[in-house]
Amino acid sequence: MTDGAARPVGGLVAVVVAAAVWGTTGTATHFAPGVPAFVFGAVTFGLGGLVLAAVAGRGTARAIARRATRGWVLLGAASLVVYAVAFYAALADAGVALGTTIAIGSSPVFAGLVEWVSDRRRVTPGWVVATLVSVVGMVVVTLARSEGSGPEGSLALGLGSALLAGLTYALYSWAVARGMQASVVSVPGGPGAEIAARDRPGGRGVVGAVFGLAALPLVVLAVVGGHQFLGVAAHWPVFLYLALVPTVLGHSLYAVGLRSVSASVATLLSLFEPVVAAVLAVVVVGEHLGVVGWVGIGLVVVGLAVLAVPGRGRR
């Protein structure tokens, strides 16, 4: 009885901690001033991706080798490469609070559109309402940000980068989900069934393959385009933190949480990320949001929460 109750609680804690460390990403970049956004993205997901691929072990190679999962792995990796650069560009140009809010807030909207186009899923009234609330929230926080302090002349580029990050993260998530489904297709009975089952990559293998393949061009990008920044010793504590904590630890904890917590509950708990990002942006980075900005962030969180409620926000 106690163990049964402890497992869901442990899963909840794992998801909340994952969301919290994800929320520290933008603030961490503040401690390595002058480093371009593409270097942060390339180093973070390059190093983190290699670690995740290594942790998945043989599952990584199996996910790449199997025809059923290879296409989804390639799509997920390509999407992750673009996301890695776009997300950090959004933080640099739009600010930590706004960049994180727009990227996270737009991703479920894009996810719904992707599923509508690819799977012909009908959108529900609940999804429409949740999307409208989130969009209004993103407009409000954008207007608040445009009236406050921030990088001059870079808001439009930051917003574009944040929306691109939201789109590519939605594609990455969709591809990983499809790859996971393909990796656990039931194996027909027979002499080779047990061997075939052992050769399946599993969910961890699919994630490891996606991150591992994405890491290859990102590592090259970091070395070729950002070698002068890699040579600065003071930057490496930030690089290692971003690669090992938000990327490796965050994604690992989220996966652990999903073993005992439903996807809808995990999505709801992950809304802690933009809240953490906004608070740290104000307290540590010195960004100014004001009442209107906090209202906008609140609307985005409410909209995403409605999307996460089973039977109402689901598409």
C-alpha positions in Angstrom: 0.0 0.0 0.0 2.8 2.4 0.9 4.9 1.5 -2.1 1.9 2.0 -4.4 1.3 5.5 -3.0 5.0 6.3 -3.1 5.5 5.5 -6.8 3.0 8.2 -8.1 4.4 10.7 -5.6 7.9 10.0 -6.8 6.7 10.4 -10.4 5.1 13.8 -9.6 8.3 15.0 -7.9 10.4 13.8 -10.9 8.3 15.8 -13.3 8.2 18.9 -11.1 12.0 18.8 -10.7 12.4 18.4 -14.5 10.2 21.4 -15.1 12.1 23.4 -12.6 15.6 22.7 -14.0 14.2 23.4 -17.5 13.1 26.8 -16.2 16.7 27.7 -15.3 18.0 27.4 -18.8 17.6 31.1 -19.8 19.0 32.4 -16.6 22.1 30.1 -16.8 23.0 31.7 -20.2 23.2 35.1 -18.4 26.4 33.9 -16.7 28.3 33.5 -20.0 27.8 36.9 -21.6 28.8 37.4 -25.2 28.3 33.8 -26.2 26.1 33.6 -29.3 22.8 31.7 -29.1 23.8 29.1 -31.6 26.8 28.1 -29.5 24.7 27.6 -26.4 22.3 25.5 -28.4 25.0 23.5 -30.1 27.0 22.8 -27.0 24.1 22.1 -24.8 22.3 19.6 -27.0 25.5 18.4 -28.6 27.1 17.3 -25.3 23.8 16.4 -23.7 22.7 14.4 -26.7 25.9 12.3 -26.7 25.3 11.5 -23.0 21.7 10.5 -23.6 22.7 8.3 -26.6 25.4 6.6 -24.5 23.0 6.0 -21.6 20.5 4.4 -24.0 23.2 2.0 -25.1 22.3 -0.6 -27.7 18.8 0.8 -28.0 20.2 3.9 -29.7 21.8 1.8 -32.5 18.7 -0.4 -32.8 16.4 2.6 -33.2 18.6 3.8 -36.1 19.0 0.4 -37.7 15.3 -0.6 -37.6 13.3 0.5 -40.6 10.2 1.0 -38.5 11.8 3.7 -36.3 14.6 5.1 -38.5 12.4 7.7 -40.3 10.9 9.0 -37.1 14.3 9.2 -35.5 15.7 11.2 -38.4 12.7 13.6 -38.3 13.0 14.0 -34.6 16.8 14.7 -34.8 16.4 17.3 -37.6 13.7 19.0 -35.6 15.8 19.0 -32.4 18.8 20.5 -34.2 16.6 23.5 -35.3 15.0 23.7 -31.9 18.4 23.8 -30.1 19.4 26.9 -32.0 16.0 28.7 -32.2 15.2 28.3 -28.5 18.5 30.0 -27.4 18.1 32.7 -30.0 14.6 33.4 -28.6 16.1 33.8 -25.1 18.8 36.1 -26.4 16.6 38.4 -28.5 13.2 38.3 -26.8 14.4 37.9 -23.2 14.2 34.9 -20.9 10.6 35.3 -19.7 9.1 36.2 -23.0 11.2 33.7 -25.1 10.4 30.8 -22.8 6.7 31.7 -22.6 6.2 32.0 -26.3 8.2 28.8 -27.1 6.4 26.7 -24.5 3.0 28.3 -25.1 3.1 27.9 -28.9 4.3 24.3 -28.9 1.0 22.6 -28.0 -0.8 24.8 -30.5 1.6 23.6 -33.2 1.3 20.1 -32.0 -2.5 20.2 -32.4 -2.0 21.6 -36.0 0.5 18.9 -36.8 -1.8 16.1 -35.6 -4.7 17.7 -37.5 -2.8 17.8 -40.7 -1.1 14.4 -40.4 -3.7 12.3 -38.6 -6.8 14.3 -39.6 -7.8 14.5 -35.9 -10.8 16.8 -35.3 -10.1 19.6 -32.9 -12.5 19.9 -29.9 -14.1 23.0 -28.6 -12.0 22.7 -25.5 -8.8 22.7 -27.6 -10.0 25.8 -29.4 -10.8 27.6 -26.2 -7.4 26.6 -24.6 -5.6 27.7 -27.7 -7.3 31.1 -27.8 -6.5 31.7 -24.1 -2.9 30.8 -24.7 -2.6 33.0 -27.8 -4.2 36.0 -26.0 -1.7 35.4 -23.1 1.2 35.4 -25.6 0.0 38.6 -27.2 -0.4 40.3 -23.8 3.1 39.3 -22.5 4.6 40.3 -25.8 3.0 43.8 -25.6 4.2 44.1 -22.0 7.7 43.1 -23.1 7.7 45.6 -26.0 7.0 48.4 -23.5 9.7 47.3 -21.0 13.4 47.1 -21.1 15.2 44.7 -23.4 17.4 44.3 -26.4 16.8 47.1 -28.9 15.4 46.1 -32.3 15.5 42.4 -31.7 12.0 41.7 -30.4 10.6 40.6 -33.8 13.6 38.3 -34.4 13.2 36.9 -30.8 9.5 36.2 -31.4 10.1 34.5 -34.7 12.8 32.3 -33.1 10.4 31.4 -30.2 7.7 30.4 -32.6 10.1 28.4 -34.6 11.3 26.7 -31.4 7.6 25.9 -30.6 7.0 24.4 -34.0 10.2 22.3 -34.1 9.6 21.1 -30.5 6.1 20.0 -31.5 7.6 18.1 -34.5 10.3 16.6 -32.3 7.7 15.4 -29.8 5.4 14.0 -32.5 8.2 12.1 -34.2 9.5 10.7 -30.8 5.9 9.6 -29.9 5.5 7.9 -33.3 8.9 6.3 -33.0 8.1 4.9 -29.6 4.9 3.4 -30.9 6.8 1.8 -33.8 9.4 0.4 -31.4 6.9 -1.5 -29.3 4.8 -3.0 -32.1 3.7 -6.5 -30.9 5.9 -9.3 -32.3 4.0 -12.4 -33.8 4.5 -15.6 -32.0 7.0 -18.2 -33.3 10.6 -19.3 -32.9 12.0 -15.9 -33.6 9.5 -13.9 -31.5 11.6 -13.7 -28.3 14.7 -12.7 -30.2 12.8 -10.1 -32.2 11.4 -8.7 -29.0 14.8 -8.3 -27.5 16.0 -6.5 -30.6 13.4 -3.8 -30.3 15.0 -0.4 -29.2 12.2 0.7 -26.8 11.4 4.2 -25.9 14.7 5.0 -24.3 16.5 3.8 -27.5 14.4 6.1 -29.7 15.1 9.1 -27.5 18.8 8.2 -27.3 18.9 7.9 -31.1 17.2 11.2 -31.7 19.5 13.1 -29.3 22.5 11.2 -30.6 21.9 12.0 -34.2 21.1 15.6 -33.4 24.3 15.9 -31.4 26.5 15.1 -34.4 25.8 18.3 -36.5 25.5 20.4 -33.3 29.0 19.3 -32.1 30.4 20.2 -35.5 28.6 23.5 -35.4 30.0 24.3 -32.0 33.6 23.4 -32.9 33.6 25.2 -36.3 31.5 28.2 -35.6 32.1 28.7 -31.9 35.6 27.5 -31.2 36.8 30.9 -29.9 34.1 30.7 -27.2 34.9 27.0 -26.4 38.4 28.1 -25.5 37.2 30.3 -22.7 37.4 28.3 -19.4 34.9 30.6 -17.7 32.2 29.5 -20.1 32.5 25.8 -19.4 30.7 25.7 -16.1 27.7 27.1 -17.9 28.0 24.8 -20.9 28.3 21.7 -18.6 25.4 22.8 -16.5 23.1 23.3 -19.5 24.2 20.0 -21.0 24.0 17.9 -17.9 21.2 19.4 -15.8 18.4 20.8 -18.0 19.1 18.4 -20.9 20.3 15.1 -19.5 18.8 15.2 -15.9 15.7 17.1 -17.0 14.7 14.7 -19.8 15.7 11.7 -17.7 13.5 12.7 -14.8 10.6 13.5 -17.1 10.9 10.0 -18.6 11.0 8.5 -15.1 7.9 10.5 -14.1 6.0 9.3 -17.1 6.3 5.7 -15.9 3.9 6.4 -13.0 2.2 9.6 -14.0 -0.2 10.1 -16.9 0.9 12.3 -19.8 -1.8 14.8 -19.1 -0.8 15.2 -15.5 2.9 15.4 -16.5 2.0 18.1 -19.1 0.1 20.1 -16.4 3.1 19.8 -13.9 5.5 20.9 -16.6 3.8 24.3 -16.6 6.1 25.0 -13.7 8.8 25.7 -16.3 7.6 29.1 -17.6 6.9 30.2 -14.0 10.4 29.4 -12.8 11.9 31.0 -16.0 9.9 34.2 -15.4 10.7 34.5 -11.7 14.4 33.9 -12.3 14.4 36.4 -15.2 13.1 39.1 -12.9 15.1 38.2 -9.8 18.4 37.2 -11.3 18.6 38.7 -14.8 16.8 41.9 -14.0 14.1 41.8 -16.6 10.9 43.8 -16.0 7.5 42.3 -16.6 5.0 44.4 -14.6 1.5 43.4 -13.8 0.5 43.1 -17.5 3.4 40.7 -18.2 2.5 38.5 -15.3 -1.1 38.4 -16.4 0.0 37.3 -19.9 2.1 34.5 -18.5 -0.8 33.5 -16.3 -3.1 33.3 -19.3 -0.6 31.1 -21.2 -0.3 28.8 -18.2 -4.1 28.6 -17.8 -4.5 27.8 -21.5 -1.9 25.0 -21.4 -3.6 23.7 -18.2 -6.9 23.4 -20.0 -5.1 21.5 -22.8 -3.7 19.1 -20.2 -7.1 18.3 -18.6 -8.3 14.9 -19.8 -11.5 14.9 -21.8 -11.6 18.7 -22.1 -8.5 20.0 -23.7 -7.5 16.9 -25.6 -7.6 17.0 -29.3 
